[in-house]
Amino acid sequence: MMAFIQLTDLHFVPPGEELFDLSPADRLAPAIEIINRDHRDAAFLLITGDLVHRGEEEAYRLLSTHLATCHIPVRLMLGNHDSRAAFRAVFNAPADPENFVQFVAWDGGTAVICLDSLIDMPDRSDGFLCAARLNWLSQRLAELPGGCPWILALHHPPMMVGLPNMDRIGLGNGDALYEVLAPNPPKMMLLGHVHRPIHGVWRGIPFHVQRGANHQVAYQPQPGRGLMFQQEPPEFSIISITPDGPLIHTRAYLSEGSPFLKF
């Protein structure tokens, strides 16, 4: 089986700083160690946005140093905490003609189409796919070989996820995205942004929201108090491409414990 890895919401800060009393760099390093040890046959590591917390170039440079230790290719997407200009000052990443960070990654015979949902403006945490980005997606779908399976990855969920504080800052035009997807829907959608593991089906399309690597959003299904964060074991997922479709295994890489239990 072909496979790739998903991580999300690293929220790196400049060297010497912490975020919510945590070191994003220290939370990422063990994941890379385990990927290098156990998953060197994976096609690539896909990080689905919020690479840094405040869009600072120094934070991207620190992240670049850590990612350089990864033994498999790394594919980077942007989230609402990112800055395209600072990101491009550090990373030579693929882009579409409008300079959005959008690209197609291939895992064997499966295409992973990665969209840029960032609204690159201060104090905007919601996402949006403008006409140019949706047109780019439509063109990529038209170029796929007939019957080619594909997976869609983007930072902001286009659906309600049952957490009011996060639903207010999701993708603002999910209906427009679905119009492009409907003729040739993906086998699965891979998402970030919510920092919680959530799985479901949106208009017939299965989706997987990856748990954040640094901090997690508290489970608050009722409106009321503002957005709250907590510390839970971070995870990455292994997305395998099987003849029956995508298969996801998740590893809580800081809390797996001893490898075997005696019985």
Residue, then its C-alpha position, 0 to 999 in steps of 0.5 A: m500500500m502507498a501511504f503518506i503522513q498528515l500533521t497539522d497546526l504546528h504553530f511555531v514561534p521564534p526561537g526561545e519563545e513558548l506558546f501556551d507554556l508549550s514549545p511547538a518545536d519540542r512537540l514536533a521533534p518526536a513526530i519527525e523522529i518516529i516518521n524517520r524510524d517507522h515511516r521512511d517508506a511514506a511518499f511524503l509528509l503533508i502539513t495542512g496549515d498553521l505552520v507558525h502562530r503569528g506569521e513571523e519569518e523567524a518562526y518559519r526559519l526555525l521550522s525549516t531547520h526542524l523539517a530539514t531533519c525529516h527523511i521523507p519529502v515535506r509538503l507545506m500548506l497554509g492556514n489562517h495563522d500563516s503569512r504568504a510573504a514570510f512563508r515565501a521568504v523561507f520556503n521555496a514552495p509550489a504556487d499557482p499563477e495567482n501566487f496561492v500556495q496550491f499544488v498537487a502531490w501524488d501518492g502512487g496513482t492517487a492525486v492529493i490536491c492541496l488548496d490555499s484557504l488563507i485570507d491573508m489579512p490581520d484578525r481574519s481566522d476564517g477561510f475563503l476560496c476565491a474564484a481564482r482558487l476555485n478555477w485552479l481546482s477545476q482545472r486540476l480536476a479536468e487534467l486528472p486521468g479518467g477514473c483517477p482517485w483523488i483526495l482533497a486537502l485544505h486547512h479550513p473545514p467547509m462543513m459545520v463540525g459541531l463546535p460553535n467557536m470553530d464553526r464561526i471561523g470555518l470556510g466561508n464558501g463551502d457551497a461554492l467549493y461543493e459545486v466544483l467537487a460535485p461532478n468528480p468528488p474526492k475519495m476523502m477530505l483532509l482538514g486542519h484548523v479545528h485542532r481536534p480529531i473529527h471524522g464524518v461525511w459531508r454531502g457524501i464525501p468522507f472527511h478527517v480533521q487532524r488533531g493539532a500538534n502543539h495545542q488542542v481546542a477544548y471540546q465545547p459543543q455548546p455556545g457560551r464561553g469563548l474559544m479555549f485551548q488545552q493540552e492533549p497528546p499530539e498525533f499524526s496520521i498515516i493515510s494509506i491508499t488501498p484498492d478499496g479507498p483511503l485508510i487512516h491510522t493515527r499515532a499519538y506519538l508522545s503517549e504511545g507507551s511501551p511497545f508491548l504489554k505482557f500477558 
